[in-house]
Amino acid sequence: MDESGLTVVHKPRKVLAQRGQKQVGKMTSGEKGETMTVVCAVSASGIYLPPMLVYKRKRMSELLMKYSPPGSIGACSPNGWTVAYL
């Protein structure tokens, strides 16, 4: 089992503009520090579980899973990390 934290905020590297333009702005949407966690698990015999995507939200929306890999499991937590409840 392994987990990786990913940012979901787009950070543009290059901006395209017309030649000779004096002022060029760049903009991105999202909050600073917006992250999600991806959990993947594989057994020693090679059997794997579908990935689990943990989003930083209070309520899960089906739209978050729209382009995820088939069989993926979606979950939410207040900080986007995996949390154990005892």
N, C-alpha and C positions, 0 to 999 in steps of 0.2 A: 504494500500500500504506500502511496506517495501522494503528497498534496503540493500544489503550486499556487501561489498568489499571483493574480494577473490584474492589470489595470484595465478598466473598460473606457477610459477617457482617451479619445484620439488626440495624438500630439503630432501635428503636421511638421514635417521636416523641411519641405520646400514649398514655396508659394509661386504660382504662375501669375504673371501680369503682362500687360502690354508694354512693349518697348517704349521708353521715354516717360513713362508714368512716374510722377514725383513721389506720390504717397501710396503705399501699398499696405493694407492691413491684413492680419490673419486672425481667425477666430475659431474657437473650438467649443463644443458644448460639453456639459458634465461638471461635476463637482470635483474639487481637488481631493485627491486621496480616495476616489471611488474605485473600489477593488472587488474582486470576486475570487473564490477559491475553486480549483478543479481537483477532485479526488479520483485517483485511478487505482485499481487493485487487480493483481494477477496472482494466481496460485502457482506453486512450484510445478504442478503438472501442466501448466499452460492455460488453464481456464481463467477467463477474465470477466470482471463485472463491468457493466456499462459505466461510463464516467458519471460522477455526481458533481453538479454545478451548484455552488453555494453563493447566493447573491446577497449583497448588503441591502436588505429591505425588511419591512415588517410583514408584508403580505406577498405571497407568490402570485404572479400573473402568467398565464399560459403564453403570452407573447414573448416572454423571456426565453422560452424553449423553442421558438419557431424554427431557427436554423441550426439547432444543436444536433449532434450525432444521433442516429436512431437508437432508441432505448435509453437515452440519457435520463438521469434522475435530477429533478430540480428541487432546491430547498432554499430557505432564507434564514438569515441570522442578523442580529442588530449591527454587527461589525463586518460581516462578509467572511468570517472565519469559521472553521469547523468548531463546534461546541459540543461537549459531552454533558448530557443531563443525567444525573443520578437520582 
